[in-house]
Amino acid sequence: MADPIARFKNIGGAVVAITEQSGYLDVKHPTEHLVVCSGCGASHRVTWGYDLWHEEQSYGGGLKVDFDSTGREYLPAARKWAQDHAAKCRAL
């Protein structure tokens, strides 16, 4: 697993970590944030896609103007889920 971007500790001491990974078999670069709790095993994915999909969606007109290849715009959603889960989860 990749190095975490962020970690949040729950009350029980378990860690909720955010990492980046590719969500596609044929794509090597990261396309999603994966949030996993080391205590209870709960997980959440925030996918931001990849350039080919956006190319197809714009009907060959190039990348969409709002395409975020780094996923930076989607990180707040992953952080929110991680923080909310860490606040509620009591697993060790």
N, C-alpha and C positions, 0 to 999 in steps of 0.2 A: 504494500500500500504506500502511496505517496506521503510525503511529509505534510502534516496538517498546516492549514492556513491559519486556523484559530482553534482554541480549545476552551471549553467551559466546564467547570467542575460542578457536579450536583451535590446535594447535601450528604449523600451517602459516600462520596469520594470518587465516584465513577467519572469518567471524562467523556464529554460530547465533543467530538472532533470534526472539523470541516476539512475535506481534502478535495482536490480536483482530479478528475479522471476522464478518460474517453468513454462515452456511452455508446460507441459504435464499433463494430468489429473491424471495419476497414479504415478507421481513422485513428491515427496515433496521438494527435494532440488533444489536450483536454477539451471537453465539450459540456461538462456538467460539474456541479459541486455535489459531493456526497457527504452527508452528515450522518455519523454513526455514534450511538451511545455504547460505551464499553461495558456498562452495567447491565442493561436490560436487552441490548441488541437492537433497539428501535433504530430505524434509518429513514432518511428522507433525501430525495434527489431534486436538485434544481437544475434543469437543463437549459442551456442557452443555444443549443444547436451548433451547426458548423456551416462553413461557407458554401458547400455544394448545395445543401438544402435551401439556403437563402438565395443562391443563384437560380435554382429551379423555381422558387416561389416568385421571383421577379421576372420570370419567363425569358431568361437569357439576357436580361438587361444589366447584368452585373450584380454586385452585392447590394443588398438593401442599405439605404442610408443609415438606418438605425442599428445595423448589425454590430454586435459587440463580440469580437473574436477573443477577448480576454475573459469575459464573464464578469467583469468588474461591476456592471450594472445589476447583476443577479445575485451578487454576494450578500447584500442586505437581507434578502429573503432567506438565504441559508442561515445567516447569523440569527435572524429572528426565531427561526424554528429551533436552532440549537439552544438559544437562551431560554426560550419558553420550555423546551423539554428539560433542560438542566434544572430549571426552577421547580418543576413538578416531579421529576423522577427521583425515587429514593433508593434505587438499586446501588449495590456496592460495586 
